[in-house]
Amino acid sequence: MKYNNETRANKSNENKRRIIECALRLINEKGFENVSVNEITETAGVSKGAFYIHFKTKEDLIEQGINLFYNEMKTGEDKDKASRLEYFLLFSVKHIKKCGMKMAQEWFSQSVKGSFYGKSKLAYDRKSIEEIVNDKYLSDEIVSVYYGALNLWCFTDGEIDPENIISEYLNVIKEKLK
């Protein structure tokens, strides 16, 4: 197979995505603190050098993984405010549920501890929602409901579905978004 710059770039992007996916799976199974870079690279089938080409630290991997996910999520930007907000909130909740309860609990734990991993997600969510609704007070209210719904899901070990809470809330605030 002949390699060119495009082939190398595709291989590099494939490795990066595989590293992120393996890391998220391992963190979901064991918790953030219990997963090493060595374990991530072994599971992903890449060298430590490949890891450090893409990420400075394990925390950097999490931040880039969050950014990658949210960049994929921004496809609804041509819609009205209510549709964009619904897409943002429900798409992210579905993704969080897909990643699993343990990952969500880890994320909240890191947020409480004030670690970079937790703060970056909250900061990103607040900024993104404020950009959609153009109202700081309303965006803080929405973030509170969103995080509250996800916390309830975690605290009740899945008995309460955050998608239902957020869907009902979106029905209530649609008038505010016009």
C-alpha positions as CSV (number, residue, x, y, z in Angstrom):
1,M,0.0,0.0,0.0
2,K,1.4,3.4,-1.0
3,Y,1.3,6.0,1.8
4,N,0.6,9.6,1.2
5,N,-0.2,12.5,3.4
6,E,-4.0,11.8,3.2
7,T,-3.5,8.1,4.1
8,R,-1.3,9.1,7.1
9,A,-3.8,11.7,8.2
10,N,-6.7,9.2,8.0
11,K,-4.6,6.6,9.9
12,S,-3.8,9.2,12.6
13,N,-7.5,10.3,12.9
14,E,-8.5,6.6,13.1
15,N,-5.9,6.0,15.9
16,K,-7.1,9.1,17.8
17,R,-10.8,8.1,17.6
18,R,-9.9,4.5,18.7
19,I,-7.9,5.8,21.6
20,I,-10.8,8.0,22.7
21,E,-13.4,5.2,22.3
22,C,-11.2,2.7,24.3
23,A,-10.5,5.3,27.0
24,L,-14.2,6.1,27.4
25,R,-15.1,2.4,27.6
26,L,-12.3,1.7,30.2
27,I,-13.3,4.7,32.2
28,N,-16.9,3.6,32.2
29,E,-15.9,0.2,33.4
30,K,-13.2,1.1,36.0
31,G,-13.5,4.9,36.7
32,F,-11.2,7.7,35.6
33,E,-8.6,7.3,38.3
34,N,-8.3,3.6,37.8
35,V,-7.3,3.7,34.1
36,S,-3.7,4.3,33.0
37,V,-2.4,5.6,29.7
38,N,-0.7,2.2,29.3
39,E,-4.0,0.4,29.6
40,I,-5.6,2.7,27.1
41,T,-2.9,2.3,24.5
42,E,-2.8,-1.5,25.0
43,T,-6.6,-1.7,24.6
44,A,-6.6,0.6,21.6
45,G,-3.7,-1.3,20.0
46,V,-1.5,1.7,19.6
47,S,1.9,2.8,21.0
48,K,2.3,5.2,23.8
49,G,3.9,7.5,21.3
50,A,0.7,7.5,19.3
51,F,-1.2,8.5,22.4
52,Y,1.2,11.4,23.1
53,I,1.1,12.6,19.5
54,H,-2.6,13.4,20.1
55,F,-2.9,14.0,23.8
56,K,-0.7,15.6,26.5
57,T,-2.4,13.8,29.3
58,K,-5.3,11.6,30.2
59,E,-7.3,14.7,31.1
60,D,-6.5,16.2,27.7
61,L,-7.9,13.1,26.1
62,I,-11.2,13.6,28.0
63,E,-11.4,17.2,26.9
64,Q,-10.7,16.4,23.3
65,G,-13.2,13.5,23.5
66,I,-15.8,15.9,24.8
67,N,-15.0,18.5,22.1
68,L,-15.1,15.8,19.3
69,F,-18.5,14.7,20.5
70,Y,-19.9,18.2,20.7
71,N,-18.5,19.1,17.3
72,E,-20.4,16.2,15.9
73,M,-23.5,17.4,17.7
74,K,-23.4,20.9,16.2
75,T,-25.1,19.8,12.9
76,G,-28.4,21.4,13.9
77,E,-27.2,25.0,13.8
78,D,-29.6,26.0,10.9
79,K,-32.7,25.4,13.0
80,D,-34.7,27.7,15.3
81,K,-33.7,28.1,18.9
82,A,-36.1,25.6,20.4
83,S,-35.1,22.9,17.8
84,R,-31.4,23.6,18.4
85,L,-31.7,23.4,22.1
86,E,-33.8,20.2,21.9
87,Y,-31.2,18.7,19.6
88,F,-28.3,19.7,21.9
89,L,-29.8,18.5,25.1
90,L,-31.4,15.3,23.9
91,F,-28.5,14.3,21.7
92,S,-26.1,14.8,24.6
93,V,-28.3,12.9,27.1
94,K,-28.5,10.0,24.7
95,H,-24.8,10.0,24.3
96,I,-24.2,10.1,28.1
97,K,-26.6,7.3,28.6
98,K,-24.9,5.3,25.9
99,C,-21.5,5.9,27.6
100,G,-23.0,4.4,30.8
101,M,-24.0,5.2,34.3
102,K,-20.4,4.8,35.7
103,M,-19.0,7.3,33.2
104,A,-21.7,9.8,34.1
105,Q,-21.1,9.3,37.8
106,E,-17.4,9.8,37.2
107,W,-18.1,13.0,35.3
108,F,-20.2,14.4,38.2
109,S,-17.6,13.3,40.7
110,Q,-14.9,15.1,38.8
111,S,-17.2,18.2,38.6
112,V,-17.6,18.2,42.4
113,K,-13.9,17.8,43.0
114,G,-13.3,20.8,40.7
115,S,-11.0,18.9,38.3
116,F,-10.4,20.1,34.8
117,Y,-12.4,17.2,33.3
118,G,-15.5,18.2,35.2
119,K,-15.2,21.9,34.9
120,S,-14.6,21.8,31.1
121,K,-17.9,20.0,30.4
122,L,-19.9,22.4,32.6
123,A,-18.2,25.4,31.0
124,Y,-18.8,24.0,27.6
125,D,-22.5,23.3,28.2
126,R,-23.1,26.7,29.7
127,K,-21.4,28.5,26.8
128,S,-23.2,26.4,24.2
129,I,-26.6,26.8,25.7
130,E,-26.2,30.5,26.2
131,E,-25.2,30.8,22.5
132,I,-28.4,29.1,21.5
133,V,-30.9,31.0,23.7
134,N,-29.1,34.4,24.0
135,D,-30.2,34.8,27.6
136,K,-27.8,34.2,30.5
137,Y,-30.6,33.7,33.1
138,L,-32.5,31.3,30.9
139,S,-29.4,29.4,29.9
140,D,-28.4,28.9,33.6
141,E,-32.0,27.6,34.3
142,I,-31.7,25.2,31.4
143,V,-28.2,24.0,32.5
144,S,-29.7,23.5,36.0
145,V,-32.5,21.3,34.7
146,Y,-30.2,19.4,32.4
147,Y,-27.6,18.6,35.2
148,G,-30.4,18.0,37.6
149,A,-32.0,15.4,35.3
150,L,-28.6,13.7,34.8
151,N,-27.9,13.7,38.5
152,L,-31.3,12.1,39.2
153,W,-30.5,9.4,36.7
154,C,-27.2,8.7,38.5
155,F,-28.5,8.9,42.0
156,T,-31.4,6.6,41.3
157,D,-29.2,4.1,39.3
158,G,-31.3,4.7,36.2
159,E,-34.8,4.6,37.7
160,I,-35.4,8.2,36.5
161,D,-34.9,8.8,32.8
162,P,-33.3,12.2,32.1
163,E,-34.7,12.2,28.5
164,N,-38.2,12.3,29.9
165,I,-37.4,15.2,32.2
166,I,-35.7,17.2,29.6
167,S,-38.4,16.5,27.0
168,E,-41.1,17.7,29.4
169,Y,-39.1,20.8,30.3
170,L,-38.5,21.7,26.7
171,N,-42.3,21.6,26.2
172,V,-42.7,24.0,29.0
173,I,-40.1,26.6,27.9
174,K,-40.7,26.6,24.1
175,E,-42.6,29.9,24.4
176,K,-39.6,31.5,26.1
177,L,-37.4,30.6,23.2
178,K,-39.4,32.4,20.5
